[in-house]
Amino acid sequence: MNRFVVSIIISATCLLSCKGCLRHIYAVHEEVENLDIIFQDTSIQASSLIKYFDSVLKFDTANYKVLDSLGGLPLGEEQRIVYFKKYPNEYYRVSINAFPCWIMGVFNENIDRYHWVFSRSKIKDDELKRIEKRFNNEILSNAPKQNSH
């Protein structure tokens, strides 16, 4: 009888501690947030931007690299990771499904040393502006524009 009680207590402790680990790793039972840095450049189509990113996937540019997987796990069809090689070294998780795109999250050791940041409340306003400006200047300015008729 005592072994049964002890095994129940140990099992319950393991399950409760694992639930905390899973919540931290997979954000289970937490509301999903995004940085929502939205780019509304109507001269760039989302489909053209995906093709542009995919063409860059094959090459290692001097300033940035585009990835279609994270830790070996493929991203969604309309998502890419942009890694900026020059300071500040950082990764942007980009969704390319409208406007033509928006930044969902950022990984930068100066903002959070160990985690991706998906919440605007965890980044200062001047950092958000810097991120938006960098993406505009280094990525969108080089992306193919629509032909105006």
N, C-alpha and C positions, 0 to 999 in steps of 0.2 A: 504494500500500500504506500509506503514512504517513497519507494522508487517511482511510482506512478506520479505522485505529487511533485517530486523533484523534476521529473522529465517534463511535466506540464509547465512548471515555472521556467525551466531552461528553454523550452520551445517558445513560450510566450515572449521571453526576453529577446531571443534571437529574431523572432518575427517583428517585434516592435523596433529593434535597432535596424533591421534590414529595411523596414518601411521608410525610416529616416534617410538611409543611404539612397534608396531608389528615388525618393522625392528630390534629393539633391542632384542626382545624376540625370534623371529623366524629367524633372519638374512635374511629377505625378501630383494630381489634385491641386495644382497651382494654376492660376489664370495665366494664359500665355500673353506675353507682352512683346512688343516690337519697338524699336527706336522710331519707326515711322518717319524717317528722313525721306521725304517724297520729292521726286524730280518730275516736273511737269513740262518738259521740253517737247512741244508738239512737233518739232522738226525731226525727232528721232522716234521711229517705230520700235515697239518691243521686240517684234520678230527680227528686225535688223540688228538690234542690240544683242540678241541671243546669238545670231550668226557671227557678229563681231567678236563676242566673248569666246565662242567656240573656235574661231580662227586663231585667236591669241593663245588658246589652250595648247596649241601645237608648238608654240614658240616661247622662249624664256626672254622676255623683254628686259631692258636694263632697269626700268623703274618698278614694274609690277608683274605679277603672275596671276593667271586666272585658273581656278581649280573647280572641278565638277564633283568632287567628293571631299569628305571630311573624315580623316582617320580611316580611309579605306571604304567608308560607307557612302554610297552615291547620294547626292542631293536630289531634290525634286527636279523635274524636267525644266522648270522655269526659275531655278535658283543657281547661283554661282557664288564662289568665294573669291574675292579679289585680295591678293596679298601684296602690300606695298613694301618694297625692299628697302627704300631709303627712309631715314628717320622722319617721323617716328614709325618704326616697323609695326604694321598692324594689318589685321584682316577685317574685311567687311563682308558680311553675309547679305547678298543682294537678291531681291525677288524681282524678276523681269516679267511681270504679267500685266502691267498697266502703267500709264503716265509718262514715260516708258518703264520706269523702275523705281524701287525704293530700297533703302538700306534697313534691313531687319535688325541687325546686331553688329557689334564691333568687338574684336579681341585686340586689346592693346595693353601691354604689361604696365604702362604708366597709369592706366585707368583702373584696371583690376588685374593683378598679377597672375591669377589662376583661372579666371572664368570669362566666358563671353558675357557681354553686357547687352541686354535687350530692353532695358528700362530707361526711359529718358530721365527719370528722377535720380539715376545713379551717375549721370554725366553732367558736368557743368555746361551752361549755355555757350560759353566761348569755345568749348571742345566740340559741341554739336555743330557750331558754325564752321569750325575748322574742318571737321569731317566732311560736311556738305561741300565746302569750297574745294577740298582736295579731290573729291570724287568728280565734281564738275570739271575742274581744271585738268586732271590727269586721265580721266576715263571718258566722260561724255564729250569733251571737246574734240576727242579723236575718233569718236564713233561716227559711222556714216549717217548723213542727214538725208531726209526725204527730198526728192526733187520738187521744187515749187513750180507750179504751172501758171 
